[in-house]
Amino acid sequence: MNRIVHKIVVTLVCIGWAMAGAGRPAEAQATAARDPLMLVTSFGPGSIALPLSADWKPELLTVYESGKRPMAQFSNDRIKTGVSFLLFENRSGTATAQGCREDSISPIVKKYGTVIYKRSDKTSKLAEGVEIATTAYTLEMDGAKGTRQRNLFAFAGNATTCAEAHLSSTVDTPEEAAQMQGALKEFHPNLAYTPAAIDLYRIGQLLFKREPGLAVPYFKASLNAMPADTGYSTPRRITTDQLAMALGLSGDWKGSREVAEKAVAGDPDYPMNYYNLACADAEQGDTVNARKHLQDAFDRRKNLVPGASMPDASKNDSILKLKKDDAFWEFVTSLPKG
């Protein structure tokens, strides 16, 4: 499967998401480009609206604990501070911000307790009225060199979900401490939020660029969140294609084939469903079906989503595995371009 070609398709089909509304009311679509990215899990409620300010530069988006703990990391050069936002299941047994705090901070104290000092625990409220539990402390990173790290944690929590913001800086001054407290205005948890299909897709797509396998749960959840009506045909096609690719690129060709076969049964006119089947065929050395499914795909190329074009099969990593079959390769190179 050719990741470069598919990235071009992905860029184009994101337009299709915007055109289709992706689950948003019509009046909200006009402002979608200015909406913050919502950090969400693939398995339940809760969100953190990520910073929009140019001061906060995105550095990393990933998922820990087998897809159960998404994390977004930002840096702010102006105030020399980094921040990480995390969502995770509340396993503390206490349906409060304090429960989330103790569940997260206790292991840190156990590991670094001898070099942690000036710890301060507080409870306060964000501008939105959300109660948060905070912990601030300084970590002696290198006693010989006097290197210190100032840390500020903030937690929101309910019975099922914890939201965390972790700010850190190697500048250990009262002014920096005040700036870090002020930076908590960038923490916007909403533990009752039900992720929409577009929220799940956007996180999935960013994870796909980092590591395709991480995106699989998000693309699956995005499909499950879509209403079963024709107004979602374009988003459903886009997300199904991304799911099949994410599975294939992460080595799960059986799963990729199952997604594509289900898609063909439910949407027999969309060409990329057949194209993804051809990729799975090629990975399994099945020249006959790879040819059949490529032909099926190109026969339906007029049914691509708006703005997209068919990938060049002769540059596809999976299809290239069958290049030694002269007759098959002659067929591949004869396929229309664009």
C-alpha positions as CSV (number, residue, x, y, z in Angstrom):
1,M,0.0,0.0,0.0
2,N,1.5,3.3,-1.1
3,R,1.5,5.7,1.8
4,I,2.7,8.7,-0.2
5,V,-0.1,8.4,-2.8
6,H,-2.7,7.9,-0.1
7,K,-1.6,10.9,1.8
8,I,-2.5,13.0,-1.2
9,V,-5.9,11.4,-1.3
10,V,-6.3,12.0,2.4
11,T,-5.6,15.7,2.0
12,L,-8.3,15.9,-0.7
13,V,-10.9,13.9,1.1
14,C,-10.6,16.0,4.2
15,I,-12.4,18.5,2.1
16,G,-15.2,16.0,1.7
17,W,-15.5,15.9,5.5
18,A,-16.0,19.6,5.7
19,M,-18.5,19.6,2.8
20,A,-20.5,16.9,4.5
21,G,-20.6,18.7,7.8
22,A,-19.3,15.6,9.6
23,G,-22.1,15.6,12.2
24,R,-22.2,19.3,13.0
25,P,-25.2,21.5,12.7
26,A,-25.3,23.6,9.6
27,E,-24.7,26.9,11.5
28,A,-21.5,25.4,13.1
29,Q,-19.9,24.3,9.8
30,A,-18.9,27.8,8.9
31,T,-16.7,28.1,12.0
32,A,-15.3,24.5,11.9
33,A,-12.0,25.7,10.6
34,R,-11.6,27.7,13.9
35,D,-12.8,25.0,16.2
36,P,-10.1,23.6,18.5
37,L,-8.9,20.1,18.1
38,M,-10.6,18.0,20.7
39,L,-8.5,15.4,22.5
40,V,-10.8,12.5,23.0
41,T,-10.6,8.8,23.7
42,S,-11.8,6.1,21.3
43,F,-13.9,4.3,23.9
44,G,-15.9,6.8,25.9
45,P,-16.9,10.3,26.9
46,G,-14.7,13.2,27.8
47,S,-12.6,15.7,26.0
48,I,-9.9,18.4,26.3
49,A,-10.1,21.3,23.9
50,L,-6.5,21.9,22.8
51,P,-4.8,25.3,22.6
52,L,-5.5,27.5,19.6
53,S,-3.0,30.3,20.6
54,A,0.0,30.6,18.3
55,D,2.1,30.8,21.5
56,W,1.5,27.1,22.1
57,K,3.3,25.0,19.5
58,P,2.2,21.3,19.0
59,E,5.0,18.8,19.4
60,L,3.5,15.4,19.8
61,L,0.2,13.5,19.7
62,T,0.2,9.9,20.7
63,V,-1.7,7.2,22.7
64,Y,-0.3,5.2,25.6
65,E,-1.6,2.1,27.4
66,S,-2.7,0.2,24.3
67,G,-4.8,3.1,23.0
68,K,-6.4,4.0,26.4
69,R,-4.5,7.2,27.2
70,P,-4.2,9.8,24.5
71,M,-1.7,12.6,25.0
72,A,-1.1,15.9,23.3
73,Q,2.1,17.8,24.0
74,F,2.8,21.5,23.4
75,S,5.6,24.0,24.1
76,N,5.6,27.7,24.8
77,D,8.9,29.5,24.1
78,R,7.6,32.8,25.4
79,I,7.1,31.5,28.9
80,K,9.6,28.6,28.6
81,T,7.0,26.0,29.5
82,G,5.9,22.7,28.1
83,V,2.4,21.2,28.7
84,S,1.0,17.8,28.1
85,F,-2.8,17.1,28.1
86,L,-4.0,13.5,28.8
87,L,-7.3,11.7,29.1
88,F,-7.6,8.3,30.8
89,E,-10.0,6.0,32.7
90,N,-10.5,6.9,36.3
91,R,-9.3,3.8,38.2
92,S,-8.9,5.5,41.5
93,G,-12.3,4.4,42.9
94,T,-13.1,8.1,43.7
95,A,-15.3,10.0,41.3
96,T,-13.5,13.4,41.8
97,A,-10.6,15.4,40.6
98,Q,-8.8,14.6,43.9
99,G,-9.1,10.9,43.1
100,C,-7.5,11.4,39.7
101,R,-4.7,13.4,41.3
102,E,-3.8,10.9,43.9
103,D,-3.9,8.0,41.4
104,S,-1.5,9.8,39.1
105,I,0.8,11.7,41.6
106,S,1.3,8.9,44.1
107,P,3.4,6.7,41.7
108,I,5.6,9.8,40.9
109,V,6.2,10.6,44.5
110,K,7.0,6.9,45.2
111,K,9.6,7.0,42.4
112,Y,11.1,10.5,42.9
113,G,10.1,11.3,46.4
114,T,13.7,11.9,47.6
115,V,14.3,14.7,45.0
116,I,10.8,16.3,45.2
117,Y,10.4,19.3,47.3
118,K,8.1,22.3,47.8
119,R,5.1,20.2,47.1
120,S,1.7,22.0,47.3
121,D,-1.7,20.5,46.8
122,K,-4.7,22.7,46.1
123,T,-8.3,22.7,44.8
124,S,-9.7,25.4,42.7
125,K,-12.0,26.1,39.7
126,L,-11.4,26.9,36.1
127,A,-13.1,29.8,34.4
128,E,-15.8,27.4,33.1
129,G,-16.6,26.4,36.7
130,V,-14.9,23.0,36.5
131,E,-13.3,21.9,39.8
132,I,-9.7,20.9,39.5
133,A,-7.2,19.5,41.9
134,T,-3.6,20.7,41.5
135,T,-0.2,19.6,42.6
136,A,2.9,21.8,42.3
137,Y,6.4,20.7,43.2
138,T,10.0,21.2,42.2
139,L,12.1,18.2,41.1
140,E,15.9,18.2,41.8
141,M,17.1,16.8,38.4
142,D,20.8,17.1,39.0
143,G,22.0,18.1,42.4
144,A,25.6,18.7,41.4
145,K,24.6,21.1,38.6
146,G,21.6,22.6,40.5
147,T,19.3,21.7,37.6
148,R,15.6,21.9,38.7
149,Q,12.3,21.3,37.1
150,R,9.2,23.1,38.2
151,N,6.0,21.0,37.7
152,L,2.4,21.9,37.9
153,F,-0.3,19.3,37.5
154,A,-4.1,19.9,37.2
155,F,-6.8,17.2,37.2
156,A,-10.5,17.1,36.5
157,G,-12.4,13.9,37.2
158,N,-15.7,12.1,37.4
159,A,-16.6,8.5,38.0
160,T,-15.3,7.3,34.6
161,T,-12.8,9.7,33.2
162,C,-9.8,11.8,34.3
163,A,-8.4,14.8,32.4
164,E,-4.9,16.0,33.2
165,A,-2.7,19.0,32.3
166,H,1.0,18.8,33.2
167,L,3.1,21.9,32.9
168,S,6.8,21.8,33.4
169,S,9.8,24.2,33.1
170,T,13.4,24.2,34.0
171,V,13.1,27.9,35.0
172,D,12.6,27.8,38.8
173,T,11.7,31.3,39.7
174,P,8.6,32.9,41.3
175,E,7.8,34.6,38.0
176,E,7.9,31.3,36.2
177,A,5.6,29.8,38.8
178,A,3.1,32.6,38.3
179,Q,3.2,32.2,34.5
180,M,2.6,28.5,34.8
181,Q,-0.4,29.1,37.0
182,G,-1.7,31.6,34.4
183,A,-1.1,29.0,31.7
184,L,-3.8,26.8,33.3
185,K,-6.3,28.9,31.3
186,E,-5.4,26.6,28.4
187,F,-6.9,23.6,30.3
188,H,-10.4,23.1,29.0
189,P,-11.7,19.6,30.1
190,N,-15.3,18.6,29.5
191,L,-15.8,15.1,31.0
192,A,-19.4,14.9,29.8
193,Y,-18.5,15.5,26.2
194,T,-19.6,12.8,23.7
195,P,-17.1,12.7,20.8
196,A,-18.6,13.3,17.4
197,A,-17.4,11.3,14.4
198,I,-15.3,14.2,13.2
199,D,-13.5,14.5,16.5
200,L,-12.5,10.9,16.4
201,Y,-11.5,11.1,12.7
202,R,-9.3,14.1,13.3
203,I,-7.4,12.5,16.1
204,G,-7.2,9.3,14.1
205,Q,-5.8,11.1,11.1
206,L,-3.1,12.8,13.2
207,L,-2.1,9.5,14.8
208,F,-2.1,7.8,11.3
209,K,0.7,10.1,10.3
210,R,2.7,9.1,13.3
211,E,1.9,5.4,13.5
212,P,-1.0,3.9,11.5
213,G,-1.8,1.2,14.1
214,L,-2.5,3.9,16.7
215,A,-5.3,5.3,14.5
216,V,-7.3,2.1,14.1
217,P,-9.4,2.4,17.3
218,Y,-10.3,6.0,16.4
219,F,-11.3,5.3,12.8
220,K,-13.5,2.4,14.1
221,A,-15.1,4.6,16.7
222,S,-15.6,7.4,14.1
223,L,-17.5,5.0,11.8
224,N,-19.6,3.8,14.8
225,A,-20.5,7.4,15.7
226,M,-21.9,8.2,12.2
227,P,-25.7,8.1,11.7
228,A,-26.8,5.6,9.2
229,D,-28.1,8.0,6.5
230,T,-27.0,9.0,3.1
231,G,-25.8,12.4,4.3
232,Y,-22.8,10.7,5.7
233,S,-21.8,8.7,2.6
234,T,-18.6,10.8,2.0
235,P,-17.3,10.8,5.6
236,R,-18.1,7.0,5.8
237,R,-16.1,6.3,2.6
238,I,-13.2,8.4,3.7
239,T,-13.0,6.9,7.2
240,T,-13.4,3.3,5.9
241,D,-10.6,3.9,3.4
242,Q,-8.4,5.3,6.2
243,L,-9.2,2.3,8.5
244,A,-8.4,-0.2,5.8
245,M,-5.1,1.5,5.1
246,A,-4.2,1.9,8.8
247,L,-4.8,-1.8,9.4
248,G,-2.7,-2.8,6.3
249,L,0.2,-0.4,7.1
250,S,0.3,-1.8,10.6
251,G,0.5,-5.4,9.2
252,D,-3.0,-6.5,9.9
253,W,-3.9,-7.5,6.3
254,K,-6.6,-9.9,7.5
255,G,-8.3,-7.0,9.3
256,S,-7.8,-4.7,6.3
257,R,-9.5,-7.3,4.0
258,E,-12.4,-7.7,6.4
259,V,-13.0,-3.9,6.4
260,A,-12.8,-3.7,2.6
261,E,-15.1,-6.7,2.1
262,K,-17.7,-5.3,4.4
263,A,-17.4,-1.9,2.6
264,V,-17.9,-3.5,-0.8
265,A,-21.0,-5.2,0.5
266,G,-22.5,-2.0,1.8
267,D,-21.2,0.4,-0.8
268,P,-20.4,-1.5,-4.0
269,D,-20.0,1.6,-6.2
270,Y,-17.0,3.2,-4.3
271,P,-13.7,2.3,-6.0
272,M,-11.3,2.5,-3.1
273,N,-13.0,-0.4,-1.4
274,Y,-11.9,-2.6,-4.3
275,Y,-8.5,-0.9,-4.4
276,N,-7.9,-1.8,-0.8
277,L,-8.9,-5.4,-1.5
278,A,-6.3,-5.5,-4.3
279,C,-3.7,-4.4,-1.8
280,A,-4.6,-7.2,0.5
281,D,-4.6,-9.6,-2.5
282,A,-1.1,-8.5,-3.5
283,E,0.3,-8.9,0.1
284,Q,-1.0,-12.5,-0.1
285,G,0.6,-13.1,-3.5
286,D,-2.9,-13.5,-5.2
287,T,-2.3,-12.1,-8.7
288,V,-5.7,-13.2,-10.0
289,N,-7.8,-11.4,-7.5
290,A,-5.4,-8.4,-7.3
291,R,-6.0,-7.9,-11.0
292,K,-9.8,-8.4,-10.7
293,H,-10.1,-6.0,-7.8
294,L,-7.9,-3.3,-9.5
295,Q,-10.1,-3.6,-12.5
296,D,-13.2,-3.3,-10.3
297,A,-11.7,-0.2,-8.7
298,F,-10.8,1.6,-11.9
299,D,-14.1,0.8,-13.5
300,R,-15.7,2.8,-10.8
301,R,-13.3,5.7,-10.6
302,K,-16.0,8.2,-11.5
303,N,-17.5,7.5,-8.0
304,L,-14.5,8.9,-6.1
305,V,-15.2,11.5,-3.5
306,P,-15.1,15.1,-4.8
307,G,-11.5,16.3,-5.5
308,A,-9.8,12.9,-5.2
309,S,-8.1,10.9,-7.9
310,M,-7.2,7.2,-8.2
311,P,-3.8,6.3,-6.9
312,D,-1.1,5.1,-9.3
313,A,-1.1,1.4,-8.7
314,S,2.4,1.0,-10.3
315,K,3.8,3.0,-7.3
316,N,1.9,1.1,-4.6
317,D,4.2,-0.8,-2.2
318,S,1.8,-3.8,-2.0
319,I,1.1,-4.0,-5.8
320,L,4.8,-3.8,-6.5
321,K,5.3,-7.1,-4.8
322,L,3.7,-8.8,-7.8
323,K,5.9,-6.9,-10.4
324,K,7.7,-10.1,-11.4
325,D,4.5,-11.4,-13.0
326,D,4.9,-9.8,-16.5
327,A,1.3,-10.2,-17.6
328,F,0.0,-8.7,-14.3
329,W,2.5,-5.8,-14.5
330,E,1.6,-5.0,-18.0
331,F,-2.0,-4.8,-16.9
332,V,-1.1,-2.5,-14.0
333,T,0.9,-0.1,-16.1
334,S,-2.0,0.1,-18.6
335,L,-4.4,1.4,-15.9
336,P,-5.5,5.1,-16.3
337,K,-3.5,7.7,-14.5
338,G,-5.2,10.3,-12.4
